[in-house]
Amino acid sequence: MAVKPTTPYHTLGTTVSLPGAEVHSLLEGDPFKPLIALIPMARHNFTMWEPLMADLLTHFRVLRFDIRGMGRSSGGDPEGYTFNQYADDLAALLAHYDLGSAIVMGVAYGARTAAAFALRHPARLAGLALFDVSLRPPVDQGRQGVLGEAARAALTAAGQPPPKPQRYWRFFEDRESAAAVHRAHEGAPDLTEPLGAVQAPTLVACGDYDENLKEAQRIAAWMPSARFHLMPMTGHGSPLYRPAYVAALLAHQFGRS
């Protein structure tokens, strides 16, 4: 008799029918706490957030979801692989769960969707968090691996080793769809200038071991609503290097005192 998979990837969440796709999501936490919606980085599903969840749920109600075509979300039509569509999917999820506005947090590639959400759905934006962000065509990522190893070594030497990555953080159902998800940047405009009009409180953060650092600083400098934070000993994909630190930054910026 075959044994059913029992990883969080296989057991958590529910699928919601949205226009053009079935989107897998999970809503957790106290409904009286501020709501934060989490957008994963490239090639990850919503289980990547698990190292932060205990800390986040202390301060927030949390909505996690798989971008259409990634994780357990279906792909839909080829023209649906855009940051605007991913942002609209999040807005539709908020409506499905009968939720109002949310703090929207995106990391790395997911920050592009968070930026699109801020511009397309300002009435639903309670706050914006852009981590490890670039909004121009991707900067050279060739050194991210070397920088990441240096960040891990620095953290380990400081007695703060990062969590062990889990294979299921990167699981998906369809290889072709998962590849298409990450071509959304092709032809996408730089949203930095229109982000200057965002009025919601904004946190832009990036690690000192991340190739996107200068880009993140450029974006934060353009946004009057933004505060920039440099994260020490942190590589690209900051929540997976320093989950408690990232959760604390979010709680400080957006949590209720």
Backbone as JSON, one array per atom type, in Angstrom:
{
  "sequence": "MAVKPTTPYHTLGTTVSLPGAEVHSLLEGDPFKPLIALIPMARHNFTMWEPLMADLLTHFRVLRFDIRGMGRSSGGDPEGYTFNQYADDLAALLAHYDLGSAIVMGVAYGARTAAAFALRHPARLAGLALFDVSLRPPVDQGRQGVLGEAARAALTAAGQPPPKPQRYWRFFEDRESAAAVHRAHEGAPDLTEPLGAVQAPTLVACGDYDENLKEAQRIAAWMPSARFHLMPMTGHGSPLYRPAYVAALLAHQFGRS",
  "N": [[0.84, -1.2, 0.0], [0.63, 2.16, -0.93], [2.35, 4.85, 0.63], [1.04, 7.87, 1.72], [2.21, 11.16, 0.97], [3.45, 13.29, 3.55], [4.43, 15.8, 4.06], [4.42, 19.32, 5.0], [3.84, 20.67, 2.62], [2.11, 18.95, 1.29], [-0.02, 18.71, 3.03], [-1.05, 21.09, 4.08], [-3.28, 23.89, 3.75], [-5.76, 25.15, 1.38], [-7.57, 24.95, -1.72], [-8.55, 27.57, -3.8], [-10.94, 28.67, -6.09], [-10.24, 30.89, -8.55], [-10.6, 33.5, -11.05], [-9.5, 32.01, -13.91], [-7.6, 30.34, -12.68], [-6.71, 27.88, -10.19], [-6.0, 28.57, -6.97], [-3.79, 27.92, -4.4], [-3.92, 28.25, -0.91], [-3.51, 29.53, 2.47], [-4.94, 30.59, 5.43], [-4.24, 31.85, 8.56], [-4.33, 32.36, 12.14], [-5.09, 34.94, 14.61], [-8.05, 36.68, 14.16], [-8.29, 39.28, 15.05], [-5.9, 40.49, 14.95], [-3.46, 42.45, 13.05], [-3.55, 41.91, 9.53], [-1.31, 40.13, 7.5], [-0.1, 39.5, 4.29], [1.75, 37.14, 2.55], [4.15, 36.86, 0.04], [5.83, 34.54, -1.85], [9.37, 34.0, -2.64], [11.14, 33.52, -5.78], [10.7, 30.33, -7.28], [9.76, 28.99, -5.06], [7.28, 27.65, -2.87], [4.41, 28.31, -0.68], [5.18, 27.1, 1.7], [7.73, 27.89, 2.32], [7.73, 29.87, 4.19], [7.64, 28.78, 6.69], [9.73, 28.83, 8.73], [9.35, 31.34, 9.88], [6.82, 31.43, 10.92], [5.86, 30.95, 13.61], [6.78, 33.2, 15.01], [5.62, 35.27, 13.49], [2.87, 34.81, 13.82], [2.5, 35.6, 16.39], [2.12, 38.28, 16.25], [0.55, 38.85, 14.02], [-2.27, 38.13, 11.85], [-2.08, 35.73, 9.3], [-1.83, 35.36, 5.83], [-1.0, 33.07, 3.47], [0.06, 32.09, 0.18], [0.32, 30.18, -2.89], [1.82, 31.34, -5.8], [0.11, 31.55, -8.91], [0.61, 28.66, -10.88], [2.82, 27.83, -9.47], [3.95, 25.72, -6.77], [1.1, 24.29, -5.34], [-0.79, 25.58, -6.82], [-2.7, 25.99, -9.79], [-1.76, 26.58, -13.26], [-3.12, 28.07, -15.32], [-3.97, 30.32, -18.08], [-1.45, 31.05, -20.58], [-0.94, 33.83, -20.85], [-1.38, 34.73, -18.34], [0.8, 34.82, -16.66], [2.01, 37.09, -15.13], [3.15, 39.88, -13.17], [1.14, 41.67, -12.56], [-1.13, 40.04, -12.78], [-0.62, 38.17, -10.74], [-0.78, 39.88, -8.58], [-3.46, 40.65, -8.77], [-4.62, 38.19, -8.26], [-4.02, 37.91, -5.53], [-5.58, 40.0, -4.51], [-8.09, 38.98, -5.15], [-8.1, 36.73, -3.53], [-8.17, 37.92, -0.99], [-10.73, 39.0, -1.13], [-12.19, 36.64, -1.36], [-11.84, 35.44, 1.15], [-13.18, 37.25, 2.61], [-11.84, 39.51, 3.6], [-10.38, 42.65, 4.52], [-8.17, 45.2, 4.11], [-4.62, 44.58, 3.75], [-1.33, 44.13, 5.08], [1.21, 43.82, 2.83], [3.69, 41.65, 1.99], [6.49, 40.97, 0.15], [9.15, 38.95, -1.03], [12.22, 39.19, -2.7], [11.8, 37.98, -5.91], [9.1, 37.85, -5.41], [8.63, 40.35, -4.32], [8.22, 41.99, -6.47], [5.63, 41.38, -7.26], [4.33, 42.28, -4.96], [4.82, 45.03, -5.2], [3.36, 45.57, -7.53], [0.8, 45.0, -6.57], [0.48, 47.06, -4.69], [0.16, 49.26, -6.36], [-2.03, 48.61, -7.97], [-4.09, 47.96, -6.26], [-4.65, 49.91, -4.15], [-6.54, 50.52, -2.16], [-6.75, 48.26, -0.69], [-4.38, 48.05, 0.59], [-2.65, 48.02, 3.48], [-0.1, 48.24, 4.37], [3.27, 47.99, 3.18], [5.84, 45.77, 2.37], [8.93, 45.34, 1.09], [11.29, 43.14, 0.43], [14.65, 42.36, -0.3], [14.61, 43.43, -2.89], [14.35, 44.04, -6.41], [13.38, 46.04, -9.09], [13.95, 46.6, -11.66], [15.04, 45.13, -14.82], [16.34, 41.91, -13.97], [19.18, 42.2, -11.87], [22.62, 41.21, -12.19], [22.81, 38.01, -11.08], [24.82, 36.3, -10.59], [26.69, 36.14, -8.48], [25.24, 35.57, -6.24], [25.15, 33.04, -5.03], [27.77, 32.69, -3.97], [27.9, 34.89, -2.25], [25.81, 34.19, -0.57], [26.81, 31.91, 0.72], [28.85, 33.11, 2.15], [27.36, 34.71, 3.87], [25.99, 32.73, 5.34], [28.18, 31.55, 6.6], [29.04, 33.68, 8.19], [26.82, 34.02, 9.89], [26.81, 31.53, 11.19], [29.26, 31.63, 12.51], [28.64, 33.6, 14.28], [27.0, 32.32, 15.99], [24.39, 32.0, 15.13], [23.12, 30.14, 13.23], [21.57, 29.67, 10.03], [18.25, 28.33, 9.29], [17.85, 24.88, 8.32], [17.42, 24.26, 4.92], [14.41, 23.0, 3.47], [13.44, 20.46, 1.21], [10.81, 20.4, 0.26], [9.98, 23.03, 0.25], [10.35, 23.96, -2.26], [8.71, 22.51, -3.93], [6.49, 21.7, -6.65], [3.66, 21.29, -8.87], [3.56, 21.15, -11.65], [5.97, 21.18, -14.08], [6.32, 22.78, -16.4], [4.55, 24.93, -16.0], [5.64, 25.98, -13.63], [8.07, 26.92, -14.54], [7.21, 28.9, -16.31], [6.08, 30.78, -14.6], [8.22, 32.26, -13.65], [9.05, 33.88, -15.65], [7.89, 36.27, -15.67], [9.08, 38.75, -15.39], [10.01, 39.46, -17.85], [9.87, 41.95, -20.06], [8.42, 43.42, -18.25], [7.6, 46.56, -16.73], [9.69, 48.98, -15.01], [8.68, 49.71, -11.84], [9.35, 51.66, -10.05], [9.14, 54.53, -10.13], [6.24, 55.12, -10.18], [5.71, 54.0, -7.66], [6.44, 55.95, -5.93], [4.2, 57.37, -5.25], [2.84, 55.89, -3.42], [1.15, 55.76, -0.39], [0.87, 54.24, 1.87], [2.44, 52.94, 4.84], [5.76, 51.84, 4.42], [8.22, 49.33, 4.28], [11.42, 48.77, 3.22], [13.83, 46.39, 2.78], [17.05, 44.86, 2.82], [19.73, 42.51, 2.53], [23.21, 42.66, 3.54], [24.75, 40.95, 2.11], [23.77, 40.67, -0.5], [23.15, 40.85, -3.93], [21.2, 42.57, -4.8], [21.24, 44.84, -3.27], [21.96, 47.61, -3.84], [19.93, 48.25, -5.64], [17.65, 47.94, -4.02], [18.09, 50.0, -2.18], [17.93, 52.19, -3.9], [15.21, 52.1, -4.66], [13.93, 52.49, -2.18], [14.8, 55.08, -1.61], [13.37, 56.54, -3.44], [10.79, 56.49, -2.56], [8.7, 58.31, -0.58], [7.22, 57.28, 1.52], [8.69, 55.24, 2.55], [10.84, 53.31, 4.69], [14.2, 52.39, 4.93], [16.0, 49.41, 5.64], [19.0, 47.92, 6.46], [20.06, 44.65, 6.51], [22.22, 42.87, 8.47], [24.66, 40.28, 7.85], [23.22, 38.75, 5.98], [21.88, 37.08, 3.21], [20.56, 36.79, -0.19], [17.14, 36.24, -0.29], [16.24, 36.65, 2.3], [14.42, 35.87, 4.49], [15.01, 33.18, 4.8], [17.52, 33.1, 5.76], [17.63, 34.63, 8.14], [15.19, 34.18, 9.86], [13.83, 34.87, 12.34], [14.76, 37.45, 12.75], [13.8, 38.82, 10.49], [11.05, 38.53, 10.94], [10.85, 40.03, 13.29], [11.49, 42.59, 12.35], [9.24, 43.09, 10.72], [7.24, 43.02, 12.67], [7.99, 45.2, 14.24], [7.68, 47.32, 12.44], [4.99, 47.11, 11.56], [3.35, 45.85, 13.43], [0.99, 45.92, 16.17], [1.51, 47.92, 19.0]],
  "CA": [[0.0, 0.0, 0.0], [1.46, 3.36, -1.04], [2.29, 5.78, 1.75], [0.74, 9.22, 1.28], [3.17, 12.18, 1.44], [2.98, 13.96, 4.76], [5.1, 17.08, 4.3], [3.47, 20.45, 5.02], [3.43, 20.98, 1.25], [1.01, 18.09, 0.9], [-1.11, 18.64, 4.01], [-1.54, 22.41, 4.49], [-3.91, 24.81, 2.82], [-6.96, 24.81, 0.61], [-7.54, 25.51, -3.06], [-9.62, 28.54, -4.06], [-11.17, 28.9, -7.51], [-10.19, 32.28, -8.96], [-10.69, 33.59, -12.5], [-8.37, 31.52, -14.68], [-6.66, 29.47, -11.98], [-6.99, 27.38, -8.85], [-4.88, 29.1, -6.18], [-3.66, 27.25, -3.11], [-3.66, 29.28, 0.09], [-3.73, 29.18, 3.87], [-5.17, 31.73, 6.32], [-4.03, 31.41, 9.93], [-4.09, 33.34, 13.17], [-6.11, 35.69, 15.32], [-8.66, 37.67, 13.25], [-8.23, 40.62, 15.62], [-4.55, 41.03, 14.73], [-3.28, 42.94, 11.69], [-3.38, 40.88, 8.51], [-0.17, 40.24, 6.59], [-0.1, 38.56, 3.18], [3.13, 36.81, 2.24], [4.36, 36.45, -1.36], [7.11, 33.84, -1.83], [10.41, 34.29, -3.6], [11.13, 32.67, -6.95], [10.91, 28.89, -7.19], [9.34, 28.52, -3.75], [5.85, 27.68, -2.56], [4.15, 29.03, 0.57], [5.79, 26.47, 2.88], [9.02, 28.51, 2.61], [7.57, 30.8, 5.3], [7.45, 28.12, 7.99], [10.64, 29.24, 9.81], [8.91, 32.61, 10.48], [5.4, 31.44, 11.26], [5.59, 31.07, 15.04], [6.98, 34.6, 15.39], [4.65, 36.13, 12.82], [1.53, 34.62, 14.38], [2.44, 36.33, 17.65], [1.77, 39.68, 15.97], [-0.28, 39.03, 12.83], [-2.98, 37.08, 11.13], [-1.18, 35.52, 8.16], [-2.31, 34.72, 4.62], [0.05, 32.58, 2.56], [-0.49, 31.47, -1.03], [1.22, 29.83, -3.99], [1.6, 32.05, -7.05], [-0.44, 30.64, -9.92], [1.63, 27.92, -11.61], [3.85, 27.36, -8.55], [3.4, 24.97, -5.66], [-0.11, 23.55, -5.65], [-1.69, 26.4, -7.63], [-2.67, 25.67, -11.22], [-1.1, 27.6, -14.05], [-3.99, 28.94, -16.08], [-3.58, 30.68, -19.44], [-0.07, 31.55, -20.68], [-0.85, 35.28, -20.65], [-1.6, 35.04, -16.93], [2.03, 34.81, -15.88], [2.48, 38.47, -15.01], [3.07, 40.4, -11.8], [-0.19, 42.25, -12.38], [-2.08, 38.96, -12.53], [-0.36, 37.62, -9.41], [-1.33, 40.87, -7.64], [-4.91, 40.54, -8.83], [-4.97, 36.95, -7.56], [-4.02, 38.19, -4.1], [-6.77, 40.8, -4.21], [-9.23, 38.07, -5.21], [-8.04, 35.9, -2.32], [-8.67, 38.74, 0.11], [-12.19, 39.06, -1.27], [-12.73, 35.3, -1.08], [-11.83, 35.23, 2.59], [-13.93, 38.36, 3.2], [-10.86, 40.3, 4.33], [-10.27, 44.02, 4.05], [-6.82, 45.54, 3.66], [-3.55, 43.74, 4.27], [0.09, 44.43, 4.9], [1.65, 42.9, 1.78], [5.13, 41.43, 2.09], [7.08, 40.14, -0.9], [10.6, 38.8, -0.93], [12.94, 38.95, -3.94], [10.88, 38.0, -7.04], [7.78, 38.13, -4.87], [8.49, 41.79, -4.07], [7.69, 42.6, -7.7], [4.18, 41.24, -7.16], [3.89, 43.19, -3.9], [4.82, 46.38, -5.77], [2.22, 45.66, -8.44], [-0.4, 45.06, -5.73], [0.39, 48.4, -4.09], [-0.3, 50.21, -7.37], [-3.31, 48.19, -8.55], [-5.13, 47.77, -5.24], [-4.25, 50.74, -3.0], [-7.54, 50.5, -1.1], [-6.55, 47.04, 0.1], [-3.0, 48.05, 1.08], [-2.45, 48.61, 4.8], [1.33, 48.44, 4.53], [4.03, 47.35, 2.1], [7.19, 45.34, 2.75], [9.69, 44.89, -0.07], [12.55, 42.57, 0.9], [15.59, 41.85, -1.31], [13.85, 43.79, -4.07], [14.8, 44.75, -7.61], [12.24, 46.26, -9.98], [14.46, 46.68, -13.01], [15.43, 43.79, -15.26], [17.17, 41.36, -12.88], [20.62, 42.47, -11.82], [23.43, 39.99, -12.3], [22.65, 37.18, -9.89], [25.87, 35.3, -10.62], [27.44, 36.03, -7.24], [24.36, 35.35, -5.1], [25.54, 31.82, -4.33], [28.99, 32.94, -3.19], [27.52, 35.8, -1.17], [24.98, 33.44, 0.37], [27.69, 31.07, 1.53], [29.54, 34.0, 3.09], [26.37, 35.1, 4.89], [25.78, 31.58, 6.22], [29.37, 31.4, 7.43], [29.03, 34.76, 9.19], [25.79, 33.7, 10.87], [27.25, 30.38, 11.98], [30.32, 32.09, 13.4], [28.01, 34.43, 15.32], [26.11, 31.47, 16.78], [23.02, 32.15, 14.64], [23.06, 29.44, 11.94], [20.26, 29.72, 9.39], [17.55, 27.05, 9.32], [18.16, 23.95, 7.24], [16.39, 24.31, 3.87], [13.64, 21.79, 3.23], [13.2, 20.24, -0.22], [9.43, 20.66, -0.13], [9.77, 24.46, 0.05], [10.45, 24.21, -3.7], [7.87, 21.58, -4.69], [5.45, 22.21, -7.54], [2.9, 20.22, -9.51], [3.75, 21.11, -13.11], [7.26, 21.8, -14.37], [6.19, 23.82, -17.41], [3.94, 26.1, -15.37], [6.57, 26.55, -12.66], [9.06, 27.68, -15.3], [6.57, 30.08, -16.88], [5.87, 31.74, -13.51], [9.4, 33.07, -13.4], [9.37, 34.71, -16.8], [7.02, 37.45, -15.59], [9.86, 39.99, -15.47], [10.36, 39.75, -19.24], [9.03, 43.02, -20.58], [7.73, 44.14, -17.19], [8.18, 47.89, -16.53], [10.22, 49.36, -13.7], [7.59, 50.36, -11.13], [9.87, 52.52, -8.99], [8.6, 55.9, -10.16], [4.86, 55.19, -9.64], [5.68, 53.67, -6.24], [6.62, 57.17, -5.16], [2.9, 57.89, -4.83], [2.25, 55.01, -2.4], [1.05, 56.45, 0.9], [0.89, 53.27, 2.97], [3.77, 52.77, 5.41], [6.52, 50.89, 3.62], [9.54, 48.89, 4.73], [12.28, 48.17, 2.21], [14.96, 45.8, 3.51], [17.93, 44.02, 2.01], [20.9, 42.07, 3.25], [24.51, 43.18, 3.11], [25.34, 39.94, 1.23], [22.78, 40.51, -1.56], [23.44, 41.63, -5.14], [20.14, 43.55, -5.02], [21.3, 45.87, -2.24], [21.9, 48.96, -4.4], [18.59, 48.43, -6.2], [16.71, 48.15, -2.9], [18.32, 51.35, -1.66], [17.4, 53.12, -4.9], [13.74, 52.08, -4.57], [13.54, 53.12, -0.91], [15.06, 56.51, -1.69], [12.37, 57.15, -4.3], [9.46, 56.4, -1.93], [8.6, 59.09, 0.66], [6.58, 56.49, 2.59], [9.5, 54.06, 2.86], [12.0, 53.27, 5.56], [15.12, 51.34, 4.48], [16.74, 48.72, 6.7], [20.07, 47.03, 6.03], [20.11, 43.46, 7.36], [23.58, 42.32, 8.48], [24.88, 38.82, 7.76], [22.02, 38.24, 5.32], [21.95, 36.91, 1.77], [19.34, 36.91, -0.97], [16.18, 35.31, 0.31], [16.53, 36.95, 3.7], [13.7, 35.1, 5.52], [15.59, 31.86, 4.97], [18.78, 33.28, 6.48], [17.39, 35.14, 9.49], [13.72, 34.27, 9.98], [13.37, 35.61, 13.52], [15.12, 38.85, 12.54], [12.84, 39.37, 9.53], [9.75, 38.63, 11.63], [10.93, 41.14, 14.23], [11.4, 43.82, 11.56], [7.85, 43.26, 10.33], [6.47, 43.34, 13.87], [8.34, 46.57, 14.65], [7.13, 48.27, 11.47], [3.56, 47.02, 11.27], [2.57, 45.26, 14.51], [0.43, 46.81, 17.18], [2.32, 47.98, 20.23]],
  "C": [[0.88, 1.25, 0.0], [1.25, 4.25, 0.18], [2.05, 7.19, 1.21], [1.8, 10.2, 1.8], [2.59, 12.96, 2.62], [3.74, 15.25, 5.06], [4.06, 18.19, 4.39], [3.01, 20.86, 3.63], [2.17, 20.21, 0.87], [-0.2, 18.22, 1.81], [-1.73, 19.99, 4.36], [-2.3, 23.11, 3.37], [-5.14, 24.26, 2.13], [-6.88, 25.51, -0.73], [-8.78, 26.36, -3.3], [-9.73, 28.74, -5.56], [-11.22, 30.4, -7.79], [-10.32, 32.35, -10.48], [-9.4, 33.1, -13.18], [-7.44, 30.57, -13.98], [-7.25, 28.99, -10.66], [-5.78, 27.75, -7.98], [-4.92, 28.49, -4.79], [-3.24, 28.26, -2.05], [-3.93, 28.74, 1.49], [-3.84, 30.46, 4.69], [-5.12, 31.23, 7.75], [-3.99, 32.61, 10.87], [-5.33, 34.06, 13.67], [-6.73, 36.74, 14.4], [-8.65, 39.09, 13.78], [-6.84, 41.25, 15.5], [-4.43, 41.56, 13.31], [-3.01, 41.79, 10.72], [-2.15, 41.16, 7.67], [-0.28, 39.13, 5.55], [1.32, 38.38, 2.68], [3.26, 36.27, 0.81], [5.74, 35.81, -1.45], [8.11, 34.36, -2.86], [10.35, 33.3, -4.76], [11.41, 31.22, -6.59], [10.64, 28.33, -5.8], [7.82, 28.57, -3.64], [5.65, 28.26, -1.16], [4.71, 28.34, 1.81], [7.15, 27.09, 3.22], [8.95, 29.43, 3.84], [7.57, 30.11, 6.66], [8.47, 28.51, 9.06], [10.22, 30.53, 10.53], [7.55, 32.51, 11.17], [5.13, 31.62, 12.75], [5.73, 32.52, 15.5], [5.94, 35.5, 14.76], [3.27, 36.02, 13.45], [1.39, 35.24, 15.77], [1.89, 37.74, 17.44], [0.72, 39.86, 14.89], [-1.22, 37.85, 12.6], [-2.27, 36.94, 9.79], [-1.91, 34.78, 7.03], [-1.11, 34.36, 3.76], [-0.61, 31.99, 1.32], [0.63, 31.14, -2.01], [0.85, 30.65, -5.21], [1.04, 31.07, -8.07], [0.67, 30.01, -10.75], [2.73, 27.36, -10.73], [3.19, 26.63, -7.39], [2.19, 24.18, -6.1], [-1.17, 24.4, -6.36], [-1.56, 26.02, -9.09], [-2.13, 26.86, -12.01], [-2.02, 28.56, -14.77], [-3.44, 29.25, -17.46], [-2.16, 31.25, -19.47], [0.06, 33.04, -20.43], [-1.07, 35.69, -19.2], [-0.36, 35.09, -16.08], [2.64, 36.21, -15.87], [2.37, 38.9, -13.55], [1.71, 41.03, -11.54], [-1.22, 41.16, -12.07], [-1.87, 38.35, -11.14], [-0.92, 38.57, -8.33], [-2.85, 40.79, -7.61], [-5.4, 39.26, -8.14], [-5.0, 37.17, -6.05], [-5.24, 39.0, -3.71], [-8.02, 39.92, -4.21], [-9.26, 37.14, -4.01], [-8.57, 36.67, -1.11], [-10.19, 38.84, 0.07], [-12.83, 37.72, -0.93], [-12.85, 35.04, 0.41], [-12.57, 36.33, 3.35], [-13.03, 39.2, 4.12], [-10.82, 41.71, 3.74], [-8.89, 44.29, 3.49], [-5.8, 44.65, 4.35], [-2.21, 44.45, 4.16], [0.59, 43.39, 3.9], [3.17, 42.84, 1.78], [5.57, 40.49, 0.97], [8.58, 40.1, -0.75], [11.17, 38.46, -2.3], [11.97, 39.04, -5.13], [9.46, 38.32, -6.58], [7.56, 39.6, -4.56], [7.97, 42.52, -5.3], [6.16, 42.51, -7.71], [3.63, 42.17, -6.08], [3.84, 44.62, -4.4], [3.64, 46.57, -6.7], [0.91, 45.75, -7.65], [-0.58, 46.46, -5.16], [-0.18, 49.41, -5.08], [-1.69, 49.89, -7.9], [-4.44, 48.14, -7.53], [-4.81, 48.6, -3.99], [-5.27, 50.72, -1.86], [-7.41, 49.28, -0.2], [-5.15, 46.98, 0.73], [-2.91, 48.77, 2.41], [-0.99, 48.91, 5.08], [2.03, 47.63, 3.45], [5.42, 47.02, 2.6], [7.86, 44.73, 1.53], [11.07, 44.44, 0.4], [13.35, 42.05, -0.28], [15.11, 42.21, -2.72], [14.71, 44.37, -5.18], [13.58, 44.89, -8.51], [12.66, 46.53, -11.42], [14.67, 45.27, -13.53], [16.46, 43.22, -14.28], [18.64, 41.74, -12.99], [21.35, 41.14, -11.9], [23.36, 39.22, -10.99], [23.79, 36.16, -9.75], [26.61, 35.1, -9.31], [26.55, 35.74, -6.03], [24.74, 34.09, -4.32], [26.75, 32.02, -3.44], [28.69, 33.85, -2.01], [26.69, 35.08, -0.12], [25.81, 32.55, 1.28], [28.44, 31.92, 2.56], [28.6, 34.44, 4.21], [26.13, 33.95, 5.87], [26.97, 31.36, 7.14], [29.41, 32.45, 8.53], [28.0, 34.48, 10.28], [26.2, 32.55, 11.78], [28.32, 30.78, 12.96], [29.77, 32.93, 14.54], [27.06, 33.62, 16.2], [24.65, 31.57, 16.38], [22.86, 31.43, 13.3], [21.66, 29.51, 11.35], [19.58, 28.36, 9.44], [17.95, 26.18, 8.13], [17.07, 24.01, 6.18], [15.7, 22.95, 3.72], [13.33, 21.66, 1.74], [11.79, 20.67, -0.62], [9.12, 22.15, -0.23], [9.74, 24.81, -1.44], [9.56, 23.3, -4.54], [6.87, 22.33, -5.57], [4.8, 21.02, -8.22], [3.22, 20.06, -10.98], [5.02, 21.88, -13.48], [7.13, 22.95, -15.36], [5.59, 25.1, -16.81], [4.9, 26.78, -14.41], [7.66, 27.36, -13.36], [8.47, 28.97, -15.84], [6.35, 31.17, -15.84], [7.01, 32.74, -13.44], [9.94, 33.75, -14.65], [8.55, 36.0, -16.78], [7.8, 38.75, -15.74], [10.16, 40.4, -16.91], [9.39, 40.78, -19.81], [8.28, 43.8, -19.52], [8.39, 45.5, -16.96], [8.79, 48.03, -15.14], [9.15, 50.2, -12.99], [8.07, 51.38, -10.09], [9.22, 53.89, -8.98], [7.15, 55.96, -9.68], [4.77, 54.8, -8.17], [5.9, 54.89, -5.36], [5.32, 57.77, -4.65], [2.24, 57.03, -3.75], [2.28, 55.72, -1.04], [1.1, 55.5, 2.09], [2.3, 53.15, 3.53], [4.5, 51.61, 4.74], [7.87, 50.6, 4.27], [10.25, 48.25, 3.56], [13.52, 47.66, 2.95], [15.76, 44.9, 2.58], [19.17, 43.67, 2.82], [22.19, 42.65, 2.7], [25.28, 42.17, 2.26], [24.38, 39.65, 0.06], [23.12, 41.42, -2.73], [22.39, 42.72, -5.38], [20.21, 44.75, -4.07], [21.17, 47.29, -2.82], [20.53, 49.25, -5.0], [17.57, 48.7, -5.11], [16.87, 49.55, -2.32], [17.78, 52.41, -2.61], [15.88, 53.23, -4.78], [13.28, 52.79, -3.3], [13.72, 54.62, -0.97], [14.01, 57.24, -2.52], [11.01, 57.27, -3.62], [9.41, 57.21, -0.63], [8.03, 58.29, 1.82], [7.48, 55.39, 3.13], [10.58, 54.35, 3.9], [12.89, 52.13, 5.07], [15.84, 50.74, 5.68], [17.75, 47.78, 6.06], [20.18, 45.87, 7.02], [21.52, 42.86, 7.33], [23.58, 40.8, 8.39], [23.73, 38.12, 7.04], [22.19, 38.21, 3.82], [20.61, 37.08, 1.11], [18.36, 35.81, -0.57], [16.25, 35.41, 1.81], [15.72, 36.16, 4.72], [14.28, 33.72, 5.77], [16.99, 31.91, 5.57], [18.52, 33.65, 7.94], [15.89, 35.29, 9.74], [13.23, 35.07, 11.17], [13.65, 37.1, 13.37], [14.13, 39.52, 11.59], [11.47, 39.53, 10.18], [9.74, 39.8, 12.61], [10.86, 42.48, 13.51], [9.95, 44.12, 11.18], [6.98, 43.66, 11.54], [6.73, 44.78, 14.33], [7.68, 47.6, 13.74], [5.6, 48.29, 11.46], [2.71, 46.45, 12.41], [2.01, 46.3, 15.45], [1.26, 46.77, 18.43], [1.47, 47.6, 21.43]]
}
